[in-house]
Amino acid sequence: MEPKMAVLSTVTLEKSAELYKVVDALNRTLKGDDLMFGLALDQKDSTKMVFTIYRT
């Protein structure tokens, strides 16, 4: 059984084509600190993205 990830923060932002690069850099840099970052399209508004910070 995998341990669950705790959501620390969620922010909705304007959609950006290159925001995934920031998320990738954060994941590569802070994985040793038990942090993970996610980016997804907002299901209610296709012009927005949801950025989430998790503790693993």
CHARMM-style PDB file with segment names, atoms N, HN, CA, C and O in Angstrom:
ATOM      1  N   MET     1       0.837  -1.188   0.000  1.00  0.00      PROA
ATOM      2  CA  MET     1       0.000   0.000   0.000  1.00  0.00      PROA
ATOM      3  C   MET     1       0.879   1.248   0.000  1.00  0.00      PROA
ATOM      4  O   MET     1       1.774   1.377   0.835  1.00  0.00      PROA
ATOM      5  N   GLU     2       0.627   2.163  -0.932  1.00  0.00      PROA
ATOM      6  HN  GLU     2      -0.100   2.058  -1.610  1.00  0.00      PROA
ATOM      7  CA  GLU     2       1.406   3.393  -1.032  1.00  0.00      PROA
ATOM      8  C   GLU     2       0.928   4.415  -0.011  1.00  0.00      PROA
ATOM      9  O   GLU     2      -0.269   4.520   0.257  1.00  0.00      PROA
ATOM     10  N   PRO     3       1.862   5.167   0.559  1.00  0.00      PROA
ATOM     11  CA  PRO     3       1.436   6.234   1.473  1.00  0.00      PROA
ATOM     12  C   PRO     3       0.719   7.335   0.696  1.00  0.00      PROA
ATOM     13  O   PRO     3       1.014   7.574  -0.475  1.00  0.00      PROA
ATOM     14  N   LYS     4      -0.218   7.996   1.353  1.00  0.00      PROA
ATOM     15  HN  LYS     4      -0.458   7.802   2.304  1.00  0.00      PROA
ATOM     16  CA  LYS     4      -0.979   9.061   0.696  1.00  0.00      PROA
ATOM     17  C   LYS     4      -0.186  10.356   0.697  1.00  0.00      PROA
ATOM     18  O   LYS     4       0.648  10.599   1.569  1.00  0.00      PROA
ATOM     19  N   MET     5      -0.464  11.169  -0.293  1.00  0.00      PROA
ATOM     20  HN  MET     5      -1.142  10.971  -1.002  1.00  0.00      PROA
ATOM     21  CA  MET     5       0.154  12.487  -0.379  1.00  0.00      PROA
ATOM     22  C   MET     5      -0.798  13.502   0.239  1.00  0.00      PROA
ATOM     23  O   MET     5      -2.008  13.448   0.020  1.00  0.00      PROA
ATOM     24  N   ALA     6      -0.246  14.413   1.003  1.00  0.00      PROA
ATOM     25  HN  ALA     6       0.737  14.457   1.182  1.00  0.00      PROA
ATOM     26  CA  ALA     6      -1.047  15.471   1.619  1.00  0.00      PROA
ATOM     27  C   ALA     6      -0.972  16.722   0.751  1.00  0.00      PROA
ATOM     28  O   ALA     6       0.114  17.142   0.350  1.00  0.00      PROA
ATOM     29  N   VAL     7      -2.114  17.309   0.467  1.00  0.00      PROA
ATOM     30  HN  VAL     7      -2.995  16.968   0.793  1.00  0.00      PROA
ATOM     31  CA  VAL     7      -2.159  18.563  -0.289  1.00  0.00      PROA
ATOM     32  C   VAL     7      -1.841  19.700   0.669  1.00  0.00      PROA
ATOM     33  O   VAL     7      -2.524  19.886   1.676  1.00  0.00      PROA
ATOM     34  N   LEU     8      -0.795  20.461   0.347  1.00  0.00      PROA
ATOM     35  HN  LEU     8      -0.240  20.310  -0.471  1.00  0.00      PROA
ATOM     36  CA  LEU     8      -0.406  21.603   1.176  1.00  0.00      PROA
ATOM     37  C   LEU     8      -1.024  22.897   0.693  1.00  0.00      PROA
ATOM     38  O   LEU     8      -1.373  23.764   1.495  1.00  0.00      PROA
ATOM     39  N   SER     9      -1.164  23.031  -0.636  1.00  0.00      PROA
ATOM     40  HN  SER     9      -0.881  22.327  -1.288  1.00  0.00      PROA
ATOM     41  CA  SER     9      -1.700  24.267  -1.194  1.00  0.00      PROA
ATOM     42  C   SER     9      -2.170  24.035  -2.622  1.00  0.00      PROA
ATOM     43  O   SER     9      -1.611  23.214  -3.349  1.00  0.00      PROA
ATOM     44  N   THR    10      -3.204  24.768  -3.011  1.00  0.00      PROA
ATOM     45  HN  THR    10      -3.658  25.435  -2.420  1.00  0.00      PROA
ATOM     46  CA  THR    10      -3.710  24.739  -4.382  1.00  0.00      PROA
ATOM     47  C   THR    10      -3.992  26.165  -4.822  1.00  0.00      PROA
ATOM     48  O   THR    10      -4.606  26.945  -4.094  1.00  0.00      PROA
ATOM     49  N   VAL    11      -3.532  26.495  -6.032  1.00  0.00      PROA
ATOM     50  HN  VAL    11      -3.034  25.861  -6.623  1.00  0.00      PROA
ATOM     51  CA  VAL    11      -3.714  27.841  -6.576  1.00  0.00      PROA
ATOM     52  C   VAL    11      -4.214  27.708  -8.012  1.00  0.00      PROA
ATOM     53  O   VAL    11      -3.709  26.888  -8.779  1.00  0.00      PROA
ATOM     54  N   THR    12      -5.196  28.510  -8.368  1.00  0.00      PROA
ATOM     55  HN  THR    12      -5.606  29.177  -7.745  1.00  0.00      PROA
ATOM     56  CA  THR    12      -5.685  28.548  -9.747  1.00  0.00      PROA
ATOM     57  C   THR    12      -5.061  29.743 -10.448  1.00  0.00      PROA
ATOM     58  O   THR    12      -5.095  30.866  -9.945  1.00  0.00      PROA
ATOM     59  N   LEU    13      -4.483  29.477 -11.636  1.00  0.00      PROA
ATOM     60  HN  LEU    13      -4.456  28.564 -12.045  1.00  0.00      PROA
ATOM     61  CA  LEU    13      -3.748  30.490 -12.391  1.00  0.00      PROA
ATOM     62  C   LEU    13      -4.258  30.565 -13.817  1.00  0.00      PROA
ATOM     63  O   LEU    13      -4.942  29.659 -14.292  1.00  0.00      PROA
ATOM     64  N   GLU    14      -3.919  31.655 -14.498  1.00  0.00      PROA
ATOM     65  HN  GLU    14      -3.363  32.391 -14.112  1.00  0.00      PROA
ATOM     66  CA  GLU    14      -4.212  31.751 -15.923  1.00  0.00      PROA
ATOM     67  C   GLU    14      -3.394  30.691 -16.659  1.00  0.00      PROA
ATOM     68  O   GLU    14      -2.257  30.406 -16.283  1.00  0.00      PROA
ATOM     69  N   LYS    15      -3.967  30.119 -17.691  1.00  0.00      PROA
ATOM     70  HN  LYS    15      -4.891  30.351 -17.996  1.00  0.00      PROA
ATOM     71  CA  LYS    15      -3.295  29.088 -18.465  1.00  0.00      PROA
ATOM     72  C   LYS    15      -2.047  29.671 -19.124  1.00  0.00      PROA
ATOM     73  O   LYS    15      -2.084  30.754 -19.708  1.00  0.00      PROA
ATOM     74  N   SER    16      -0.941  28.931 -19.017  1.00  0.00      PROA
ATOM     75  HN  SER    16      -0.911  28.051 -18.542  1.00  0.00      PROA
ATOM     76  CA  SER    16       0.325  29.348 -19.609  1.00  0.00      PROA
ATOM     77  C   SER    16       0.987  28.140 -20.255  1.00  0.00      PROA
ATOM     78  O   SER    16       1.048  27.061 -19.665  1.00  0.00      PROA
ATOM     79  N   ALA    17       1.475  28.332 -21.459  1.00  0.00      PROA
ATOM     80  HN  ALA    17       1.425  29.209 -21.938  1.00  0.00      PROA
ATOM     81  CA  ALA    17       2.072  27.219 -22.200  1.00  0.00      PROA
ATOM     82  C   ALA    17       3.374  26.727 -21.572  1.00  0.00      PROA
ATOM     83  O   ALA    17       3.755  25.575 -21.782  1.00  0.00      PROA
ATOM     84  N   GLU    18       4.060  27.569 -20.812  1.00  0.00      PROA
ATOM     85  HN  GLU    18       3.751  28.505 -20.641  1.00  0.00      PROA
ATOM     86  CA  GLU    18       5.362  27.177 -20.280  1.00  0.00      PROA
ATOM     87  C   GLU    18       5.388  26.978 -18.771  1.00  0.00      PROA
ATOM     88  O   GLU    18       6.461  26.783 -18.201  1.00  0.00      PROA
ATOM     89  N   LEU    19       4.260  27.023 -18.124  1.00  0.00      PROA
ATOM     90  HN  LEU    19       3.388  27.182 -18.587  1.00  0.00      PROA
ATOM     91  CA  LEU    19       4.208  26.843 -16.679  1.00  0.00      PROA
ATOM     92  C   LEU    19       4.696  25.456 -16.261  1.00  0.00      PROA
ATOM     93  O   LEU    19       5.213  25.285 -15.157  1.00  0.00      PROA
ATOM     94  N   TYR    20       4.534  24.480 -17.130  1.00  0.00      PROA
ATOM     95  HN  TYR    20       4.114  24.619 -18.027  1.00  0.00      PROA
ATOM     96  CA  TYR    20       4.978  23.120 -16.812  1.00  0.00      PROA
ATOM     97  C   TYR    20       6.493  23.086 -16.561  1.00  0.00      PROA
ATOM     98  O   TYR    20       6.970  22.221 -15.826  1.00  0.00      PROA
ATOM     99  N   LYS    21       7.253  24.008 -17.157  1.00  0.00      PROA
ATOM    100  HN  LYS    21       6.866  24.711 -17.754  1.00  0.00      PROA
ATOM    101  CA  LYS    21       8.701  24.055 -16.956  1.00  0.00      PROA
ATOM    102  C   LYS    21       9.037  24.425 -15.508  1.00  0.00      PROA
ATOM    103  O   LYS    21       9.986  23.896 -14.929  1.00  0.00      PROA
ATOM    104  N   VAL    22       8.258  25.328 -14.938  1.00  0.00      PROA
ATOM    105  HN  VAL    22       7.487  25.758 -15.408  1.00  0.00      PROA
ATOM    106  CA  VAL    22       8.460  25.708 -13.539  1.00  0.00      PROA
ATOM    107  C   VAL    22       8.149  24.526 -12.628  1.00  0.00      PROA
ATOM    108  O   VAL    22       8.892  24.242 -11.689  1.00  0.00      PROA
ATOM    109  N   VAL    23       7.045  23.841 -12.914  1.00  0.00      PROA
ATOM    110  HN  VAL    23       6.441  24.071 -13.677  1.00  0.00      PROA
ATOM    111  CA  VAL    23       6.648  22.681 -12.112  1.00  0.00      PROA
ATOM    112  C   VAL    23       7.719  21.590 -12.201  1.00  0.00      PROA
ATOM    113  O   VAL    23       8.059  20.973 -11.192  1.00  0.00      PROA
ATOM    114  N   ASP    24       8.242  21.354 -13.385  1.00  0.00      PROA
ATOM    115  HN  ASP    24       7.966  21.855 -14.205  1.00  0.00      PROA
ATOM    116  CA  ASP    24       9.287  20.352 -13.570  1.00  0.00      PROA
ATOM    117  C   ASP    24      10.541  20.725 -12.770  1.00  0.00      PROA
ATOM    118  O   ASP    24      11.128  19.869 -12.108  1.00  0.00      PROA
ATOM    119  N   ALA    25      10.948  21.986 -12.827  1.00  0.00      PROA
ATOM    120  HN  ALA    25      10.470  22.681 -13.365  1.00  0.00      PROA
ATOM    121  CA  ALA    25      12.127  22.432 -12.085  1.00  0.00      PROA
ATOM    122  C   ALA    25      11.918  22.291 -10.577  1.00  0.00      PROA
ATOM    123  O   ALA    25      12.828  21.868  -9.864  1.00  0.00      PROA
ATOM    124  N   LEU    26      10.744  22.637 -10.095  1.00  0.00      PROA
ATOM    125  HN  LEU    26      10.005  22.981 -10.675  1.00  0.00      PROA
ATOM    126  CA  LEU    26      10.448  22.482  -8.673  1.00  0.00      PROA
ATOM    127  C   LEU    26      10.501  21.012  -8.256  1.00  0.00      PROA
ATOM    128  O   LEU    26      11.072  20.682  -7.217  1.00  0.00      PROA
ATOM    129  N   ASN    27       9.911  20.133  -9.059  1.00  0.00      PROA
ATOM    130  HN  ASN    27       9.446  20.401  -9.903  1.00  0.00      PROA
ATOM    131  CA  ASN    27       9.927  18.704  -8.741  1.00  0.00      PROA
ATOM    132  C   ASN    27      11.346  18.153  -8.711  1.00  0.00      PROA
ATOM    133  O   ASN    27      11.689  17.381  -7.816  1.00  0.00      PROA
ATOM    134  N   ARG    28      12.171  18.536  -9.671  1.00  0.00      PROA
ATOM    135  HN  ARG    28      11.892  19.163 -10.399  1.00  0.00      PROA
ATOM    136  CA  ARG    28      13.557  18.051  -9.713  1.00  0.00      PROA
ATOM    137  C   ARG    28      14.383  18.585  -8.546  1.00  0.00      PROA
ATOM    138  O   ARG    28      15.224  17.874  -7.997  1.00  0.00      PROA
ATOM    139  N   THR    29      14.142  19.831  -8.175  1.00  0.00      PROA
ATOM    140  HN  THR    29      13.459  20.409  -8.622  1.00  0.00      PROA
ATOM    141  CA  THR    29      14.934  20.480  -7.139  1.00  0.00      PROA
ATOM    142  C   THR    29      14.531  20.063  -5.731  1.00  0.00      PROA
ATOM    143  O   THR    29      15.394  19.899  -4.869  1.00  0.00      PROA
ATOM    144  N   LEU    30      13.241  19.891  -5.485  1.00  0.00      PROA
ATOM    145  HN  LEU    30      12.540  20.024  -6.185  1.00  0.00      PROA
ATOM    146  CA  LEU    30      12.744  19.698  -4.116  1.00  0.00      PROA
ATOM    147  C   LEU    30      12.244  18.296  -3.804  1.00  0.00      PROA
ATOM    148  O   LEU    30      11.621  18.087  -2.763  1.00  0.00      PROA
ATOM    149  N   LYS    31      12.501  17.332  -4.680  1.00  0.00      PROA
ATOM    150  HN  LYS    31      13.007  17.502  -5.526  1.00  0.00      PROA
ATOM    151  CA  LYS    31      12.028  15.966  -4.410  1.00  0.00      PROA
ATOM    152  C   LYS    31      12.666  15.390  -3.154  1.00  0.00      PROA
ATOM    153  O   LYS    31      12.050  14.571  -2.472  1.00  0.00      PROA
ATOM    154  N   GLY    32      13.887  15.802  -2.836  1.00  0.00      PROA
ATOM    155  HN  GLY    32      14.388  16.468  -3.390  1.00  0.00      PROA
ATOM    156  CA  GLY    32      14.557  15.324  -1.631  1.00  0.00      PROA
ATOM    157  C   GLY    32      13.950  15.870  -0.355  1.00  0.00      PROA
ATOM    158  O   GLY    32      14.217  15.351   0.728  1.00  0.00      PROA
ATOM    159  N   ASP    33      13.145  16.901  -0.466  1.00  0.00      PROA
ATOM    160  HN  ASP    33      12.928  17.322  -1.346  1.00  0.00      PROA
ATOM    161  CA  ASP    33      12.471  17.505   0.690  1.00  0.00      PROA
ATOM    162  C   ASP    33      11.046  16.986   0.859  1.00  0.00      PROA
ATOM    163  O   ASP    33      10.242  17.585   1.574  1.00  0.00      PROA
ATOM    164  N   ASP    34      10.736  15.869   0.196  1.00  0.00      PROA
ATOM    165  HN  ASP    34      11.388  15.383  -0.385  1.00  0.00      PROA
ATOM    166  CA  ASP    34       9.413  15.236   0.267  1.00  0.00      PROA
ATOM    167  C   ASP    34       8.303  16.156  -0.235  1.00  0.00      PROA
ATOM    168  O   ASP    34       7.191  16.138   0.293  1.00  0.00      PROA
ATOM    169  N   LEU    35       8.603  16.952  -1.245  1.00  0.00      PROA
ATOM    170  HN  LEU    35       9.506  16.967  -1.674  1.00  0.00      PROA
ATOM    171  CA  LEU    35       7.601  17.813  -1.864  1.00  0.00      PROA
ATOM    172  C   LEU    35       7.413  17.401  -3.311  1.00  0.00      PROA
ATOM    173  O   LEU    35       8.357  16.978  -3.978  1.00  0.00      PROA
ATOM    174  N   MET    36       6.185  17.529  -3.786  1.00  0.00      PROA
ATOM    175  HN  MET    36       5.418  17.873  -3.244  1.00  0.00      PROA
ATOM    176  CA  MET    36       5.869  17.238  -5.174  1.00  0.00      PROA
ATOM    177  C   MET    36       4.890  18.311  -5.652  1.00  0.00      PROA
ATOM    178  O   MET    36       4.054  18.793  -4.888  1.00  0.00      PROA
ATOM    179  N   PHE    37       5.010  18.672  -6.919  1.00  0.00      PROA
ATOM    180  HN  PHE    37       5.690  18.281  -7.540  1.00  0.00      PROA
ATOM    181  CA  PHE    37       4.205  19.749  -7.479  1.00  0.00      PROA
ATOM    182  C   PHE    37       3.421  19.223  -8.668  1.00  0.00      PROA
ATOM    183  O   PHE    37       3.944  18.458  -9.479  1.00  0.00      PROA
ATOM    184  N   GLY    38       2.174  19.631  -8.768  1.00  0.00      PROA
ATOM    185  HN  GLY    38       1.749  20.252  -8.110  1.00  0.00      PROA
ATOM    186  CA  GLY    38       1.325  19.175  -9.856  1.00  0.00      PROA
ATOM    187  C   GLY    38       0.705  20.338 -10.600  1.00  0.00      PROA
ATOM    188  O   GLY    38       0.530  21.428 -10.054  1.00  0.00      PROA
ATOM    189  N   LEU    39       0.374  20.086 -11.867  1.00  0.00      PROA
ATOM    190  HN  LEU    39       0.516  19.201 -12.310  1.00  0.00      PROA
ATOM    191  CA  LEU    39      -0.247  21.096 -12.708  1.00  0.00      PROA
ATOM    192  C   LEU    39      -1.302  20.409 -13.556  1.00  0.00      PROA
ATOM    193  O   LEU    39      -1.029  19.397 -14.202  1.00  0.00      PROA
ATOM    194  N   ALA    40      -2.500  20.959 -13.553  1.00  0.00      PROA
ATOM    195  HN  ALA    40      -2.721  21.781 -13.029  1.00  0.00      PROA
ATOM    196  CA  ALA    40      -3.598  20.365 -14.314  1.00  0.00      PROA
ATOM    197  C   ALA    40      -4.489  21.471 -14.860  1.00  0.00      PROA
ATOM    198  O   ALA    40      -4.544  22.573 -14.313  1.00  0.00      PROA
ATOM    199  N   LEU    41      -5.177  21.161 -15.935  1.00  0.00      PROA
ATOM    200  HN  LEU    41      -5.133  20.266 -16.379  1.00  0.00      PROA
ATOM    201  CA  LEU    41      -6.178  22.098 -16.448  1.00  0.00      PROA
ATOM    202  C   LEU    41      -7.353  22.132 -15.492  1.00  0.00      PROA
ATOM    203  O   LEU    41      -7.749  21.099 -14.952  1.00  0.00      PROA
ATOM    204  N   ASP    42      -7.908  23.300 -15.280  1.00  0.00      PROA
ATOM    205  HN  ASP    42      -7.586  24.139 -15.718  1.00  0.00      PROA
ATOM    206  CA  ASP    42      -9.091  23.449 -14.448  1.00  0.00      PROA
ATOM    207  C   ASP    42     -10.272  22.804 -15.173  1.00  0.00      PROA
ATOM    208  O   ASP    42     -10.531  23.112 -16.336  1.00  0.00      PROA
ATOM    209  N   GLN    43     -10.975  21.927 -14.500  1.00  0.00      PROA
ATOM    210  HN  GLN    43     -10.765  21.676 -13.555  1.00  0.00      PROA
ATOM    211  CA  GLN    43     -12.093  21.217 -15.121  1.00  0.00      PROA
ATOM    212  C   GLN    43     -13.283  22.123 -15.397  1.00  0.00      PROA
ATOM    213  O   GLN    43     -14.102  21.818 -16.263  1.00  0.00      PROA
ATOM    214  N   LYS    44     -13.391  23.233 -14.672  1.00  0.00      PROA
ATOM    215  HN  LYS    44     -12.725  23.481 -13.968  1.00  0.00      PROA
ATOM    216  CA  LYS    44     -14.533  24.137 -14.844  1.00  0.00      PROA
ATOM    217  C   LYS    44     -14.264  25.265 -15.836  1.00  0.00      PROA
ATOM    218  O   LYS    44     -15.197  25.817 -16.419  1.00  0.00      PROA
ATOM    219  N   ASP    45     -12.980  25.609 -16.028  1.00  0.00      PROA
ATOM    220  HN  ASP    45     -12.223  25.160 -15.554  1.00  0.00      PROA
ATOM    221  CA  ASP    45     -12.615  26.743 -16.885  1.00  0.00      PROA
ATOM    222  C   ASP    45     -11.349  26.398 -17.657  1.00  0.00      PROA
ATOM    223  O   ASP    45     -10.270  26.315 -17.070  1.00  0.00      PROA
ATOM    224  N   SER    46     -11.468  26.199 -18.950  1.00  0.00      PROA
ATOM    225  HN  SER    46     -12.344  26.266 -19.427  1.00  0.00      PROA
ATOM    226  CA  SER    46     -10.337  25.747 -19.767  1.00  0.00      PROA
ATOM    227  C   SER    46      -9.266  26.825 -19.975  1.00  0.00      PROA
ATOM    228  O   SER    46      -8.219  26.552 -20.562  1.00  0.00      PROA
ATOM    229  N   THR    47      -9.525  28.041 -19.498  1.00  0.00      PROA
ATOM    230  HN  THR    47     -10.376  28.263 -19.022  1.00  0.00      PROA
ATOM    231  CA  THR    47      -8.510  29.091 -19.601  1.00  0.00      PROA
ATOM    232  C   THR    47      -7.656  29.166 -18.341  1.00  0.00      PROA
ATOM    233  O   THR    47      -6.786  30.031 -18.242  1.00  0.00      PROA
ATOM    234  N   LYS    48      -7.885  28.284 -17.385  1.00  0.00      PROA
ATOM    235  HN  LYS    48      -8.591  27.581 -17.466  1.00  0.00      PROA
ATOM    236  CA  LYS    48      -7.183  28.280 -16.098  1.00  0.00      PROA
ATOM    237  C   LYS    48      -6.443  26.960 -15.892  1.00  0.00      PROA
ATOM    238  O   LYS    48      -6.781  25.935 -16.485  1.00  0.00      PROA
ATOM    239  N   MET    49      -5.426  27.018 -15.035  1.00  0.00      PROA
ATOM    240  HN  MET    49      -5.152  27.850 -14.553  1.00  0.00      PROA
ATOM    241  CA  MET    49      -4.683  25.830 -14.625  1.00  0.00      PROA
ATOM    242  C   MET    49      -4.659  25.791 -13.106  1.00  0.00      PROA
ATOM    243  O   MET    49      -4.719  26.828 -12.446  1.00  0.00      PROA
ATOM    244  N   VAL    50      -4.571  24.590 -12.561  1.00  0.00      PROA
ATOM    245  HN  VAL    50      -4.522  23.748 -13.098  1.00  0.00      PROA
ATOM    246  CA  VAL    50      -4.519  24.409 -11.114  1.00  0.00      PROA
ATOM    247  C   VAL    50      -3.130  23.891 -10.743  1.00  0.00      PROA
ATOM    248  O   VAL    50      -2.704  22.833 -11.205  1.00  0.00      PROA
ATOM    249  N   PHE    51      -2.443  24.647  -9.913  1.00  0.00      PROA
ATOM    250  HN  PHE    51      -2.789  25.507  -9.538  1.00  0.00      PROA
ATOM    251  CA  PHE    51      -1.103  24.301  -9.406  1.00  0.00      PROA
ATOM    252  C   PHE    51      -1.283  23.786  -7.986  1.00  0.00      PROA
ATOM    253  O   PHE    51      -1.899  24.451  -7.154  1.00  0.00      PROA
ATOM    254  N   THR    52      -0.744  22.598  -7.707  1.00  0.00      PROA
ATOM    255  HN  THR    52      -0.244  22.057  -8.383  1.00  0.00      PROA
ATOM    256  CA  THR    52      -0.917  21.994  -6.397  1.00  0.00      PROA
ATOM    257  C   THR    52       0.445  21.594  -5.820  1.00  0.00      PROA
ATOM    258  O   THR    52       1.312  21.093  -6.536  1.00  0.00      PROA
ATOM    259  N   ILE    53       0.618  21.823  -4.521  1.00  0.00      PROA
ATOM    260  HN  ILE    53      -0.086  22.231  -3.939  1.00  0.00      PROA
ATOM    261  CA  ILE    53       1.818  21.406  -3.797  1.00  0.00      PROA
ATOM    262  C   ILE    53       1.423  20.265  -2.868  1.00  0.00      PROA
ATOM    263  O   ILE    53       0.456  20.368  -2.113  1.00  0.00      PROA
ATOM    264  N   TYR    54       2.186  19.177  -2.933  1.00  0.00      PROA
ATOM    265  HN  TYR    54       2.972  19.094  -3.546  1.00  0.00      PROA
ATOM    266  CA  TYR    54       1.926  17.984  -2.119  1.00  0.00      PROA
ATOM    267  C   TYR    54       3.117  17.694  -1.224  1.00  0.00      PROA
ATOM    268  O   TYR    54       4.256  17.989  -1.586  1.00  0.00      PROA
ATOM    269  N   ARG    55       2.862  17.120  -0.064  1.00  0.00      PROA
ATOM    270  HN  ARG    55       1.937  16.879   0.230  1.00  0.00      PROA
ATOM    271  CA  ARG    55       3.915  16.531   0.769  1.00  0.00      PROA
ATOM    272  C   ARG    55       3.779  15.027   0.597  1.00  0.00      PROA
ATOM    273  O   ARG    55       2.701  14.462   0.780  1.00  0.00      PROA
ATOM    274  N   THR    56       4.896  14.382   0.240  1.00  0.00      PROA
ATOM    275  HN  THR    56       5.772  14.841   0.091  1.00  0.00      PROA
ATOM    276  CA  THR    56       4.857  12.928  -0.013  1.00  0.00      PROA
ATOM    277  C   THR    56       5.273  12.145   1.202  1.00  0.00      PROA
ATOM    278  OT1 THR    56       5.297  10.915   1.166  1.00  0.00      PROA
TER     279      THR     56
END
